[in-house]
Structure formats: structure tokens, C-alpha cells
Amino acid sequence: MRISTLFFLPTSLSFAPNHPHHVTIELNAIGIFYGTSTGSTEEAAHLIAAAFGDDAAGPFEIDGVQGKIAEEFGKYDALIVSMFQVILACDRL
């Protein structure tokens, strides 16, 4: 089993800061969601949440999200979603 996690979201993004018409986006809330089978992804999600401190909500286990996932994701300005990855090997396709 291999775990892959992709994340990088500062609490403020600035595009072309030296340009006279640069854009800065303030992120009010970051939602952290994860799926796990062995607990490793959950552990990583908690470390990520701790790194973001008060700017992050969660982490929330995907299986525990009630209702429509799109509505839950819509509550946040940014998302960090981490899922476990299972690689199955077979000798024919």
C-alpha cells in the first residue's frame, strides 16, 4: 500500500506581487478531509491541521461526512483532501 498526499495552501495567496494589478486572496477557512484504512492518512491529516492551526477546520473523515459531500466542501475557501491509495497487482488486464 502506498499513501499519496498532495497539499500546499498558505493562508494568503499572492499572484504577481510586483505587478501593479496584482491579486491577493485571503483564505478564511481551510477544510481538511481524509480517508484511511490503516490510520496513516488520518495521522498525516492531523499533522497538517496542526500546521495550519486556527486557519483549518478538521480533519474530518470522509466516511463520516453526512449529507452531500459537495455541500460540505462548499463551506470552505480551500480544501485539503487526502486519501489512501491501494495498488493491486495482477498478471493480466
Secondary structure, DSSP 8 states (H G I E B T S, - for coil): -EEE------SEEEESTTSTT-EEEE---EEEEE--SSSHHHHHHHHHHHHHGGGEEEEEEGGG--S-HHHHHTT-SEEEEEEEE-----S--
